[in-house]
């Protein structure tokens, strides 16, 4: 018989075949010595937290830049992904606190160029997270096997994978073909929905439950079109 832990690890080794069940069905470490028992996990989650916060800040600024260049739909895409990244960061912060640890505040430098360059940079960063960052993070987390940390990292990894195809297209066409790509994007009427539990980002709201965390569809929020800041 397959144990719950074996099932958990199978989930992240074979992403997208099965949604991960609700967190309440997995064991959690809940004694007073969490920080002592899971020092590596705490350090890894802090690294993941800052990665997602950096992405959140960049996408937010990318969105504002796109608006200023009259690309409202590209700005909307950036805004939706920014919301997803913030959910990932908040999830990591919650788990870090549960491990009797904390995150020291620090400045996040943000580099913003024109929208064409921002799209290309976003494509590179997203693919790096999908192919390298999260596989390595999950491998490291398996050493201490703190279920909630692994689950939340799988959530992040899978939500990044939802963007994989569009990111590949952006990466492919953000060079000399940027203008026709931008024109095609701006001619559409997109909607973006983000799951408040795992950060899943979809253009069409699911019918029943989230395909990543399996929570009810009521946890999805439609992202509003961003407004150009006056600050």
N, C-alpha and C positions, 0 to 999 in steps of 0.2 A: 504494500500500500504506500502511496506517495504521501509524505508528510507535508504539513503546511509550509514549512521552510523550503523544502525541495520545490514545491509548487511556486513559491515566491521567486526563487532564483531562476526557475524555468521561464517565468514571466519576463524577466529582463534579458535573458539570453535569447529569447525568441520574441522580440517586440512585435506588437500589432496582431498577433494571432489570437490573443485572448485579452479582454480588458481586465485590469486589476480590480479585485473586490474592494469593498469599503474598508477603510483603515481599521474599524472596530473589530474586524475578524482576525486581525493579526496581533501577535503578542507584542507587548511593549515593556521596556524596562521601566519600572516605576518606583524603585527604591531611592533612598537618599544618596546613594553613591554613584549616580549616573555619570557624573563628570569623571570619576575615577575609573569607572568600568569601560567608558567609551571615549578615551582621549583622542584617538585617531579620527573617529567619526566626527567629533566636534570640530576638529581642525579642517577636515575635508569639507564639511558643510559650510564653514565660514568662507572657504575659498569659493564654493559654489554660490553662496550668498552674494559675494562681491562681484562675481561674474555676471549674475543676473541683474544686480543693481546698476552696474556699468551699462549693460544692454538696455535696461529700462530708461536710463537717463539719455542715452544716445538716441534711441528710437523716438523719445519725446521731442528732442531737439530736431531730429530729422523731420519729424512731422511738421514742426513749425517752419522749417526751412522750405519744405515742399509747398506749404500754403503760401509763403511769401513769393514763390516762383510760379504760383498759379497752377499747382498740381494737387487739387483737393482730394482726388481719389488715392493718389500715392500717399498723401498725408494721412488719409483714413487708414490705409494699410499699416503704416508705421505706428499710428496711434493704437490700433488693435494689438499689434505685437508688443508694444510697450506695456499695455495692460496685462498681457499674458506674462511677460517677464517679471512684472511687479508681484504677481501672484506667486510665482516661483520663489522669489526672494522672501516674501512674507512667510511662505511655508517653511523655508529653511530657518528663518529667524525663530519661528515657533518651536521647531525641533531643537534648535541650539539652546533655547531657554529651558526646555524640558531636560536637557543634559546638564543643568546647573552651570551653564556657561553664559557668556554675553559677547556682544560684538562691539568693538571699539569704533567710534565714529571717525570717519576720515573723508577728506575731500575727494570728489570724483571728477577728474579732468575730462571734459567732453570736447571732442574734435569734430567739427561740422564743416563740410564742404558744400558744393552744389549738389542738387538732388541726384543727378546722374552718378556722381562719385559716391554719394551716401548709399545708393542702391548697391553699387558694386561692393563697397565695404561690408554692407549688411549681408550680402550673399556669401562672402568669404567667411565671416564670423559665424553665421548660422551653420554652414557646412562643417566648419571646424568643430562646433559643439556636437553635431550629429555623429561625425565620424571619429573624433578623437577625444574631446573633453569628457563627455558623459560615459562612453565605454570605459575610460580609464578611472573615472570617479567611482563607477559601480564596481569595478574590479577591486579597488582599494577598500570600499565599504564592506565588501564581502569578508574581509579579515576579522571584523568585529561583529558583523551580522545584526546590526540594530535595525529591525524591520521597518520602523517608521521612516528612518533616514533613507533606506533603499527605496521604499515605495515612492517617496516624494521626488527622488532623483529620477526614477522611472517615469513618473508623471511629466517631469520637465523634458526628459529625453523624447518621449513620445509626442509631446505637443510641438517640440521643435521639428520632429519628423513630419508633422502635418504640413509644415511649410516647405518641405524639401523640394517638391516639384516646382512650386512658384519661385522659390529661391534659385533653383537651377536655371529656370527660364530668364530670371532677372540677370543672373550672372552671364548667361549666354548673350543676351541682347542689350546689356547696359553699355556697350561700346558705341560703335558707329551707328547702331540701330536704335539708339535711345529714343530719338524723336518719334518714330512710328510706334515703338513700344509704349511710350508715354501717351500718345494719341489714342491707342487702343484701350489703355487702362482708363483714361479720362472719359471715354465715350460710354463706359459701362455704368451701371447703377449698383454698386456692391453693397452688401450688408456683411457685418462681421459680428460673430457671437463668441464670447469667451466664458469658459466655465470657471466659476469662482473657487472651485475646489482644486483643480489641477492645472488650469491655464490652457486647456484645450481651446484652439481657435479655429472656428469653422465659418464658412460663408453661408451655410444653411443650418438652422437650428435643428438638432436631432429630434426625432419623434418622441422617444421615451427616456433614454438615459445617455449619459456621456459615454462615448466609445473608449475613453481612456480610463476614467476612474469609476465608471458605472454608477455614479450618483444620478439622481433624478434630473431631468431636463430643466427643472425649476432653478437650478444653480447657474444656468447660463444667463448672461446679461448681454443685451445688444449694445454694442459700442456706438456711441454717438459720433457724428462727424465732428472733427476738431474745429476749433475757432482760432483764428490768428491772434496770438497774444499781443497786447499793447505795451507789455513791459520791455 
